[in-house]
């Protein structure tokens, strides 16, 4: 599957609407590019899935404590 690596400037521009941004630098010099892309992609997906799961859990806990507004 194809992919694209954006520059730091482009990445910041794409993420500028969010309240919290996280930036990661991966020094992959001397590594297998295909394996490195696979591992980074897998780690990003895992982090995303974890963030979604945590957000759902927080909302469910909040719903238990806060009555719905009318």
DSSP file (Angstrom, degrees, kcal/mol; ACC not computed):
  #  RESIDUE AA STRUCTURE BP1 BP2  ACC     N-H-->O    O-->H-N    N-H-->O    O-->H-N    TCO  KAPPA ALPHA  PHI   PSI    X-CA   Y-CA   Z-CA
    1    1 A X              0   0    0      0, 0.0     2,-0.0     0, 0.0     0, 0.0   0.000 360.0 360.0 360.0 139.1    0.0    0.0    0.0
    2    2 A X        +     0   0    0      1,-0.0     2,-0.3     2,-0.0     0, 0.0  -0.276 360.0 178.3 -76.1 164.6    1.3    3.4   -0.9
    3    3 A X        -     0   0    0      2,-0.0     2,-0.3    -2,-0.0    -1,-0.0  -0.921  18.0-138.2-153.4 176.8    2.0    6.2    1.6
    4    4 A X        -     0   0    0     -2,-0.3     2,-0.6     2,-0.0    -2,-0.0  -0.993   6.4-146.5-146.6 138.0    3.3    9.7    1.9
    5    5 A X        -     0   0    0     -2,-0.3     2,-0.2     0, 0.0    -2,-0.0  -0.931  21.4-151.7-105.1 122.6    5.5   11.4    4.4
    6    6 A X        -     0   0    0     -2,-0.6    -2,-0.0     1,-0.1     2,-0.0  -0.629  20.1-107.5 -92.4 151.1    4.6   15.0    5.0
    7    7 A X     >  -     0   0    0     -2,-0.2     4,-2.7     1,-0.1     5,-0.2  -0.292  31.9-108.8 -68.5 161.8    7.1   17.7    6.0
    8    8 A X  H  > S+     0   0    0      1,-0.2     4,-2.5     2,-0.2     5,-0.2   0.906 121.0  51.9 -58.2 -42.9    7.0   19.1    9.5
    9    9 A X  H  > S+     0   0    0      1,-0.2     4,-2.1     2,-0.2    -1,-0.2   0.926 111.4  45.7 -61.0 -47.0    5.6   22.4    8.2
   10   10 A X  H  > S+     0   0    0      2,-0.2     4,-2.2     1,-0.2    -1,-0.2   0.894 111.9  52.1 -64.5 -40.0    2.8   20.6    6.2
   11   11 A X  H  X S+     0   0    0     -4,-2.7     4,-1.8     1,-0.2    -2,-0.2   0.924 109.6  48.8 -63.0 -44.2    2.0   18.4    9.2
   12   12 A X  H  X S+     0   0    0     -4,-2.5     4,-0.5     1,-0.2    -1,-0.2   0.900 110.5  51.6 -62.2 -40.4    1.7   21.4   11.5
   13   13 A X  H >< S+     0   0    0     -4,-2.1     3,-0.7     1,-0.2    -1,-0.2   0.904 110.3  48.5 -63.7 -41.3   -0.6   23.2    9.0
   14   14 A X  H 3< S+     0   0    0     -4,-2.2     3,-0.4     1,-0.2    -1,-0.2   0.830 117.2  41.9 -67.5 -32.0   -2.9   20.1    8.7
   15   15 A X  H >< S+     0   0    0     -4,-1.8     3,-1.7     1,-0.2    -1,-0.2   0.373  81.5 105.7 -96.6   4.4   -3.1   19.8   12.5
   16   16 A X  T << S+     0   0    0     -3,-0.7    -1,-0.2    -4,-0.5    -2,-0.1   0.674  71.0  63.3 -64.5 -17.3   -3.5   23.5   13.3
   17   17 A X  T 3  S+     0   0    0     -3,-0.4    -1,-0.3    -4,-0.2    -2,-0.1   0.649  86.4  91.1 -81.4 -14.1   -7.2   23.2   14.1
   18   18 A X  S <  S-     0   0    0     -3,-1.7     3,-0.1     1,-0.1    -3,-0.0  -0.314  73.2-134.6 -82.1 164.2   -6.8   20.9   17.0
   19   19 A X  S    S+     0   0    0      1,-0.3     2,-0.4    -2,-0.1    -1,-0.1   0.786  93.9  30.8 -86.3 -30.0   -6.4   21.8   20.7
   20   20 A X  S    S-     0   0    0     -5,-0.0     2,-0.4     2,-0.0    -1,-0.3  -0.988  70.0-170.6-133.1 124.9   -3.5   19.4   21.4
   21   21 A X        -     0   0    0     -2,-0.4     2,-0.4    -3,-0.1    -9,-0.0  -0.907   5.2-161.0-115.0 143.5   -1.0   18.4   18.8
   22   22 A X        -     0   0    0     -2,-0.4     2,-0.4     2,-0.0    -2,-0.0  -0.987   6.6-166.9-122.9 131.6    1.6   15.6   19.2
   23   23 A X        -     0   0    0     -2,-0.4     2,-0.4     2,-0.0    -2,-0.0  -0.958   2.5-170.2-121.0 136.8    4.6   15.5   17.0
   24   24 A X        -     0   0    0     -2,-0.4     2,-0.5     2,-0.0    -2,-0.0  -0.973   8.8-156.0-126.4 139.4    6.9   12.5   16.7
   25   25 A X        -     0   0    0     -2,-0.4     2,-0.6     2,-0.0    -2,-0.0  -0.964   7.6-162.7-113.9 131.9   10.3   12.3   15.0
   26   26 A X        -     0   0    0     -2,-0.5     2,-1.1     2,-0.0    -2,-0.0  -0.954   7.2-156.6-116.8 115.8   11.5    8.9   13.8
   27   27 A X        +     0   0    0     -2,-0.6    -2,-0.0     1,-0.1     0, 0.0  -0.791  25.2 163.2 -90.6 101.0   15.1    8.5   13.1
   28   28 A X    >   +     0   0    0     -2,-1.1     3,-1.8     3,-0.1    -1,-0.1   0.093  15.1 145.9-108.8  21.4   15.1    5.6   10.7
   29   29 A X  T 3  S+     0   0    0      1,-0.3     3,-0.1     3,-0.0    -2,-0.1  -0.378  72.1  15.3 -61.5 133.8   18.5    6.0    9.2
   30   30 A X  T 3  S+     0   0    0      1,-0.3    -1,-0.3    -2,-0.1     2,-0.2   0.569 103.7 113.2  81.9   9.4   20.0    2.6    8.4
   31   31 A X  S <  S-     0   0    0     -3,-1.8     2,-0.6     1,-0.0    -1,-0.3  -0.661  80.8 -89.6-109.2 168.0   16.8    0.7    8.7
   32   32 A X     >  -     0   0    0     -2,-0.2     4,-2.8     1,-0.2     5,-0.2  -0.665  35.5-148.5 -73.1 115.5   14.7   -1.2    6.2
   33   33 A X  H  > S+     0   0    0     -2,-0.6     4,-2.5     1,-0.2     5,-0.2   0.862  94.3  49.4 -58.3 -38.6   12.3    1.4    4.9
   34   34 A X  H  > S+     0   0    0      2,-0.2     4,-2.2     1,-0.2    -1,-0.2   0.939 114.5  43.9 -67.4 -46.5    9.4   -1.0    4.3
   35   35 A X  H  > S+     0   0    0      2,-0.2     4,-2.6     1,-0.2    -2,-0.2   0.895 113.9  51.5 -65.5 -40.0    9.7   -2.6    7.7
   36   36 A X  H  X S+     0   0    0     -4,-2.8     4,-2.7     2,-0.2     5,-0.2   0.927 110.2  48.2 -63.4 -45.1   10.0    0.8    9.4
   37   37 A X  H  X S+     0   0    0     -4,-2.5     4,-2.8    -5,-0.2     5,-0.2   0.921 111.9  50.6 -61.4 -42.9    6.9    2.1    7.6
   38   38 A X  H  X S+     0   0    0     -4,-2.2     4,-2.5     1,-0.2    -2,-0.2   0.934 112.9  45.1 -59.6 -47.6    5.0   -1.0    8.7
   39   39 A X  H  X S+     0   0    0     -4,-2.6     4,-2.2     2,-0.2    -2,-0.2   0.899 115.0  46.9 -67.4 -40.5    6.1   -0.6   12.3
   40   40 A X  H  X S+     0   0    0     -4,-2.7     4,-2.6     2,-0.2     5,-0.2   0.935 113.1  49.2 -66.0 -45.3    5.3    3.1   12.4
   41   41 A X  H  X S+     0   0    0     -4,-2.8     4,-2.4    -5,-0.2    -2,-0.2   0.920 111.6  49.6 -59.0 -44.6    2.0    2.6   10.8
   42   42 A X  H  X S+     0   0    0     -4,-2.5     4,-2.2    -5,-0.2    -1,-0.2   0.895 111.7  48.6 -62.2 -41.1    1.1   -0.2   13.2
   43   43 A X  H  X S+     0   0    0     -4,-2.2     4,-2.3     2,-0.2    -2,-0.2   0.891 111.2  49.5 -67.4 -39.7    2.1    2.0   16.2
   44   44 A X  H  X S+     0   0    0     -4,-2.6     4,-2.6     2,-0.2    -2,-0.2   0.916 111.5  48.9 -65.8 -42.7    0.0    5.0   15.0
   45   45 A X  H  X S+     0   0    0     -4,-2.4     4,-2.8    -5,-0.2     5,-0.2   0.915 111.5  49.6 -63.2 -42.7   -3.0    2.8   14.4
   46   46 A X  H  X S+     0   0    0     -4,-2.2     4,-2.2     2,-0.2    -2,-0.2   0.910 111.9  48.1 -63.0 -42.0   -2.6    1.3   17.9
   47   47 A X  H  X S+     0   0    0     -4,-2.3     4,-2.3     2,-0.2    -2,-0.2   0.908 112.8  49.0 -64.8 -41.5   -2.3    4.8   19.5
   48   48 A X  H  X S+     0   0    0     -4,-2.6     4,-2.5     2,-0.2    -2,-0.2   0.943 111.4  48.4 -62.5 -48.9   -5.4    6.0   17.5
   49   49 A X  H  X S+     0   0    0     -4,-2.8     4,-2.4     1,-0.2    -1,-0.2   0.888 112.0  50.1 -59.9 -39.9   -7.5    3.0   18.6
   50   50 A X  H  X S+     0   0    0     -4,-2.2     4,-2.6    -5,-0.2    -1,-0.2   0.907 109.8  50.4 -65.7 -41.6   -6.4    3.4   22.2
   51   51 A X  H  X S+     0   0    0     -4,-2.3     4,-2.3     2,-0.2    -2,-0.2   0.907 111.8  47.8 -63.2 -41.9   -7.3    7.1   22.1
   52   52 A X  H  X S+     0   0    0     -4,-2.5     4,-2.4     2,-0.2    -2,-0.2   0.935 112.2  49.2 -64.2 -46.1  -10.8    6.3   20.6
   53   53 A X  H  X S+     0   0    0     -4,-2.4     4,-2.3     1,-0.2    -2,-0.2   0.915 112.5  48.1 -59.9 -44.4  -11.4    3.6   23.2
   54   54 A X  H  X S+     0   0    0     -4,-2.6     4,-2.5     2,-0.2    -1,-0.2   0.898 110.5  51.6 -64.1 -40.8  -10.3    6.0   26.0
   55   55 A X  H  X S+     0   0    0     -4,-2.3     4,-2.3     2,-0.2    -2,-0.2   0.904 110.6  48.1 -63.7 -41.9  -12.6    8.7   24.7
   56   56 A X  H  X S+     0   0    0     -4,-2.4     4,-2.4     2,-0.2    -1,-0.2   0.924 111.9  49.8 -63.8 -44.1  -15.6    6.4   24.6
   57   57 A X  H  X S+     0   0    0     -4,-2.3     4,-2.4     2,-0.2    -2,-0.2   0.908 110.4  50.0 -62.4 -42.8  -14.9    5.2   28.1
   58   58 A X  H  X S+     0   0    0     -4,-2.5     4,-2.6     1,-0.2    -1,-0.2   0.921 111.3  48.9 -62.1 -44.4  -14.6    8.8   29.4
   59   59 A X  H  X S+     0   0    0     -4,-2.3     4,-2.3     2,-0.2    -1,-0.2   0.889 110.9  50.1 -64.3 -38.6  -17.9    9.7   27.8
   60   60 A X  H  X S+     0   0    0     -4,-2.4     4,-1.2     2,-0.2    -2,-0.2   0.911 112.2  47.2 -65.9 -41.7  -19.6    6.7   29.2
   61   61 A X  H  X S+     0   0    0     -4,-2.4     4,-1.0     1,-0.2     3,-0.3   0.898 112.1  50.5 -65.4 -40.4  -18.4    7.4   32.7
   62   62 A X  H >X S+     0   0    0     -4,-2.6     4,-2.6     1,-0.2     3,-0.6   0.897 105.5  56.4 -63.6 -40.6  -19.4   11.1   32.3
   63   63 A X  H 3< S+     0   0    0     -4,-2.3    -1,-0.2     1,-0.2    -2,-0.2   0.810 103.2  55.5 -63.1 -29.3  -22.9   10.0   31.2
   64   64 A X  H 3< S+     0   0    0     -4,-1.2    -1,-0.2    -3,-0.3    -2,-0.2   0.823 116.8  35.1 -70.0 -31.3  -23.3    8.0   34.4
   65   65 A X  H << S+     0   0    0     -4,-1.0     2,-0.6    -3,-0.6    -2,-0.2   0.758 111.0  61.0 -96.1 -28.3  -22.5   11.1   36.6
   66   66 A X  S  < S-     0   0    0     -4,-2.6    -1,-0.1    -5,-0.1     3,-0.1  -0.891  79.0-132.1-109.8 121.2  -24.1   14.0   34.6
   67   67 A X        -     0   0    0     -2,-0.6    -3,-0.1     1,-0.1    -2,-0.0  -0.377  37.1 -95.9 -66.4 148.6  -27.8   14.0   34.0
   68   68 A X        -     0   0    0     -5,-0.1     2,-0.2     1,-0.1    -1,-0.1  -0.364  40.1-118.1 -64.9 142.2  -28.8   14.7   30.4
   69   69 A X              0   0    0      1,-0.1    -1,-0.1    -3,-0.1    -3,-0.0  -0.509 360.0 360.0 -79.5 149.8  -29.7   18.3   29.7
   70   70 A X              0   0    0     -2,-0.2    -1,-0.1     0, 0.0    -2,-0.0   0.405 360.0 360.0-112.0 360.0  -33.2   19.1   28.5
